[in-house]
């Protein structure tokens, strides 16, 4: 039976995942998780040790986080639309009888994105929440000191509050934990200073993870504060020294450490000679992937559907990849390999996918971006190459490996309808106006070339096939052959020939490719069915 699980993962250390959460992650049919447009999901990284091969993944990518948006509804409109779309994706799995584990860093009901899915789905589907260790508890453990004791009051505050409101609340409470930092930190520090709490405040970044940092709040570089950081003002005066540390570097080099003493006690120095008054800067080597080890992005085409059409070169690239990125339908065509990370997303986020792939490669990953057919034909190669023109990506190696395109596959089933000059046109008007599409259809039709039609229709876009047919009929006879190929190379393949005048838009969908013939395109009956060719010669 279907069930939505809200899985609390704890603050970052995979060993802090509860026994129940680990079991549910391993048993779930679908693992769902959020990330920003860069694609790196902290939640998935925490859950990875408990996941199993063959699980479906739903990568829910925020369209906007801190940047601006041109959405007509502004930031709130964009984020609301995203939550509705994400809920619809999860609802499809639940309606199909699958169990869905939606991952949440910390606790699912404590400043978590899970709450937005819970609000939209819990009244329709069986739902259970697995609590997790919050970052507040992890920060207290990192400091090694109690947050509150006896009758003291702890106040949890979002850093997004106005500094004046933060100041008021900090003055009124015994202890405080301030979350949602990042770009809000300058205002948070001002509120700490204005309330007289700055000297007693500590900053904990990525608590419990191997990149944990603990600093005095006054010593933090405001330009380097991530969202996953918390400022803590303990209620009791610490009775033991608080160790200010950097996590050890991945290459085994020593980390920098300092010791903070309780307020009023003399500052102690570490054996390295760094006192607690000196800000401890992040060691670049402590990031997940070494910055001096640049990986690469390989954009590949799987072919239209049949595994036999995937080239050996593409198969090798898939086997060598650390990360697979692409539209969910295409990622699911790639065999699951142990240790290989898969980042599936919606088919309308090409630029975001490309940026995510380039960013991971910049950090050392070997990323394969998956397309169906050929990646250079209405697919991901253009998006990745265009995104790589940004100066921040130009040092990242990018390769494009060709594949069998759908036009070639459909044409091969009936002979050679593209045997002479031909064009390829996409009917989708999502990235270009219909006026441009119509102008190109008329130009190709008047030039008497055969042409292949990609993306002819979708569930929201059904009228363009009829419009294209009418435009072509202005230049070509109703008897002009049209090849209709659907799911070629797939289990429901069908290929047939009709005339332009007979073309029925109702039989065309997104899995269909059309080939419209020229005046020199001929259809004749032969053994095995009709054969089609466009002559390479024109009569004098």
Protein Blocks (a to p, Z undefined) as FASTA:
>chain_A
ZZdddddebjoiaklpcfklmmmmmmpmbdcddddfkopafklmmmmmmpcehiacdddd
dfbfkbccfbfnlmmlmmmmmmmmmmmmmmmmmmnopacddddehjfkgopaklmmmmmm
mmmpccdddddddfklmmmmmnopafbgcjbccddddfkbcfklmmmmmmmpmbdcdehi
ljmmmmmmmmmmmnopmmmpccdehehiakbccddfklpcfklccfbbcddddfbdcfbd
cdddddddfkopacdddddddehiacdddfkopafklccdddfklpmbdfklccdddddd
ebjmimklpcfklmmmmmmpmbdcddfklmmmpccdehiacddddfklmmmmmmmmmmmm
mnopacddddehjfkgopaklmmmmmmmpmklmmpccdddddddfklmmmmmnopamlpc
cddddfbfklbcfklmmmmmmmmmmnopacddehkbcfklmklmmmmmmmmmmmpcfklc
cdddehehiakbccddddfklocfklpcfkbccddddfkbccdddehiacddddfbdcZZ
